[in-house]
Amino acid sequence: MIDTKNTSCLLRPFIWLWNFIVYIVMLTGRLLAVVLGLLLILVGGILTVTLIGAIIGIPILIIGVLLVIRGLW
């Protein structure tokens, strides 16, 4: 996990998101995190097709990509 005390206030939302992803990986394990990430990518992609769903779909897609990246490395 990344310490938020020594970082700029502009980067803190990204660090909070990354720490959230790390917490999920620690809780679920790597394989389950990758599967959950792929599922979130799929759901986010489907929601992004609609204009109203894009507001929710794009963040879900980004969280899914981060889960897959964190689960693989």
C-alpha positions as a printed Julia matrix, in Angstrom:
73×3 Matrix{Float64}:
   0.0     0.0     0.0
   1.09    3.54   -0.72
   1.33    6.07    2.11
  -0.83    9.12    1.38
   0.93   11.42    3.86
   3.95   12.06    1.62
   2.07   12.64   -1.64
   0.53   15.64   -3.32
  -3.13   16.33   -2.68
  -3.77   16.11   -6.43
  -2.57   12.49   -6.54
  -4.48   11.3    -3.48
  -7.63   10.11   -5.31
  -5.47    7.89   -7.52
  -3.59    6.55   -4.52
  -6.86    5.87   -2.71
  -8.11    3.95   -5.75
  -4.87    1.96   -5.98
  -4.95    1.17   -2.25
  -8.56    0.01   -2.67
  -7.45   -2.31   -5.48
  -4.59   -3.64   -3.32
  -7.04   -4.27   -0.48
  -9.35   -6.25   -2.8
  -6.42   -8.34   -4.07
  -5.27   -9.06   -0.52
  -8.79  -10.09    0.44
  -9.64  -12.25   -2.54
  -6.34  -13.58   -3.8
  -4.7   -13.05   -7.14
  -6.68  -15.46   -9.29
 -10.03  -14.31   -8.02
  -8.94  -10.68   -8.42
  -8.11  -11.29  -12.1
 -11.45  -13.03  -12.69
 -13.31  -10.25  -10.88
 -11.38   -7.66  -12.9
 -12.3    -9.34  -16.18
 -15.93   -9.44  -15.09
 -15.85   -5.73  -14.24
 -14.24   -4.98  -17.62
 -17.06   -6.85  -19.34
 -19.8    -5.11  -17.34
 -18.15   -1.72  -17.77
 -17.83   -2.27  -21.52
 -21.48   -3.22  -21.82
 -22.58   -0.18  -19.79
 -20.34    2.14  -21.8
 -22.26    1.33  -24.99
 -25.25    3.28  -23.7
 -24.86    7.02  -23.18
 -26.4     7.08  -19.68
 -24.51    3.95  -18.62
 -21.19    5.46  -19.71
 -21.17    7.59  -16.59
 -21.05    4.42  -14.47
 -19.45    2.1   -17.05
 -16.16    3.92  -17.56
 -15.15    3.94  -13.85
 -16.16    0.28  -13.54
 -14.04   -0.51  -16.6
 -11.05    1.35  -15.14
 -11.35   -0.47  -11.8
 -11.52   -3.77  -13.69
  -8.34   -2.99  -15.63
  -6.55   -2.01  -12.42
  -7.66   -5.24  -10.75
  -6.32   -7.32  -13.63
  -3.02   -5.43  -13.65
  -2.61   -5.76   -9.89
  -3.62   -9.43   -9.95
  -1.08  -10.32  -12.64
   1.87   -8.39  -11.16
